[in-house]
Amino acid sequence: MNLKLALRVSGVAYLLIFITGFYANFSVLETMVVASDPEATVINFMQNHAQVGQGILAFVAMLAFDVILVFTLFYLTEKVSLKISVIASAFRLLHAIGFGMALMCLIEIYQIIDLPLGLDMPELQHTVMSLLLKFDEIWAIGLLFFGTHLAFLGYLSFKSDLVPKSMGYLLFLAAMGYLVSCTAQLFMPNYAEYEQGFELLVMVFGVVGELAFTIWLLIKGFGGNSLKPLGPFER
């Protein structure tokens, strides 16, 4: 793999992560889950079983693209610092493993909604809501690894002769958004009272930082300019 190809693959993979992740989480999961009403949640899942499956497939695709980025981003950053690049890649891989474990909870929900196996409605509601809680908790742990990955990636971008320093700052802010929000989700007893604020923190810092990096990857990967090191004023 040459540098131009690595930039293209990374940019496309990151873009597809945005598309599949937003569809699965916001168009499918968020529209069906009613945290305060287990009965409505289960009914939504039952009435939209096929759509739940589509959401899971989108999450699987997102996971696959994330694994691809483990290797392509390592290729792009290894010359800056091999040791830190390995650490950054390891944390992204841990995130992917964590999300894969969380995804098994959604797959189990999909299966039991289709075949309840003798569960009555109250038992089914309890099982589904327990699995959704487990999904959120495991994914939050995985996102702590992801936030740590972004912090290391921000440092590598800051030190790179190819990437603008501003991109390193944006990635570091994205890392802080994920780390603060997920730590609060896991350890704040009254997190639900401030959930919207923490989600906004991730949207502002996390999404903006990663989206800017995605756009930069696509421009550098598909643009016609040569990949020469940036001068001091360009950085």
Beta strands, then each sheet from edge to edge (+ up, - down):
end
